[in-house]
Every structure is written in C-alpha cells, then in structure tokens.
Amino acid sequence: MELKERISFRRLLSVVKTLSSSEKAKLRKELSKEDLMKIDKAHFAKILLQGPVYSQREVGVIEQNRKSIAKWRTRI
C-alpha cells in the first residue's frame, strides 16, 4: 500500500529532523540509491548513443541474409 500526500518542504524537514540517527542513515542510503539509479540510466543512454551504428550496406547484407534463411527454412 502506498500513501501519497503533498507536504511542504518545511514540514518534511521538520519530520526528518525528528528521526533518530539510524533512521537518518537509512534515509541517506535510500536517497543515494535513487541518485545512483538516475546516474546509471543517464550513463547507459550516453553509451548507447555513442555506440556503433550499421551502415546502409551492412543493413542490406543483414536483410539479404534474413531472406536467405527464410527461404531455406520454408524449403525443408
């Protein structure tokens, strides 16, 4: 079950200040996990965008190979 409620930043800050030190440590750990996930997604997208791409010639070769394989499978 999830509860969503809009609260002001000041209210949130006052709630966080009432947490024990171990609870604050857990909160920091959770928040840093979210930051790492955002960084990982951004890094992954960057890697994909910088990766190699097929040339038109290579795409043509792949299409031809697929057609040949499809013909071969239907003959059996």
N, C-alpha and C positions, 0 to 999 in steps of 0.2 A: 504494500500500500504506500502511496506517495502523497504527501501533503504539499501543496504549493500555496504560498502566501507571499504577497508583496509587503516587504517591510523596508523601512528607511535604512540608510547606511548607518546612521547614528544608533538606531535600535539594534542593528546587527552587531555593531561594535561593542555596545554595552553588554550584549549577550556573550560575545566572545571573551570579553574581559572577566566575566564571571566563571569561565571554565577553569578547571584545575590544570596544572602544568602538564599532566599526562594527556588530558583531553586536547589541550592546545597543540601538543606534539602530534597527536593523531590528526588533527585538523591540518596542520602544516604538511604532513605527509600526504594526505589526500589531495590538497591543493597542488602540491608539486607534481603528483601523478598526472593531474589534468594538464598541467603545463607541458609535461614531457610528451603526453599524447598529442597535443597540438603541434609541438615541435616535430615529432616523428612524422605526422601526416604531411606537414609542410615540406619536410626534408624528402619524404617519399615522392611527393608531387614534383619537386625540383629534379630529383633523379630521373623520373620518368620523362620529364620534358627535355632533359639534356641527353637522353638516350639515343641510340641509333634508330634510324628510320629506313624503311625499304625504299629503294629507287623504283621507278616505274618498270624498269627492266626486270628487277627481282620479283615484283608483284606479278608480272606477266609469266615468269617461269613458274611461280607457285600456282597460279591459276591453271596453267597447262598441265602441271603435274597432277593437280586435283582432277582435272578432266580425264587424264590418262588412267588414273587409279579408279575413277568411277566407271569407265568403260571396261576395265579389266575385271572389276567385281561383278558387273552385270553379265559378262560372258560366261562366267562359271555356273 
